[in-house]
Amino acid sequence: MLDINKHITNARLEGMDPDGHMIDLEHWSPLVAARLAEAEGLTLEDDHWLVIFYLRQRFREFGPALRAGPLLRELEHKLFDHTDRRRLYELFPRGPVAQASRIAGLPLPPGTLDPSFGSSH
């Protein structure tokens, strides 16, 4: 359940919806992504950026993904050559789709009811 008071009083969430997703997608930048990642305990490396930029490019070309499951398989197949879904979980331990989308400044795919979809926790 969302806590609106937490959202209102937490300066880190300024410009974010209560679920931690950016309200205005145009104000995203790599610096914003790095700060969002840092707030989630991540230090972005090359493979993180590969996923983040892929998601942003995909969003620009096709709009939002229809569902998280197919998007996760797409990330695995296109970016990591069908080899290891585990790598996506290592990069984004709170869920490759949810956490990567949040850091990329994108909304979760419609129909993703559980924001921790794909989480290893």
Secondary structure, 3 states (H helix, E strand, C coil): CCCHHHHHHCHHHCCECCCCCECCHHHCCHHHHHHHHHHCCCCCCHHHHHHHHHHHHHHHHHCCCCCHHHHHHHHHHHHHCCCCHHHHHHHCCCCHHHHHHHHCCCCCCCCCCCCCCCCCC
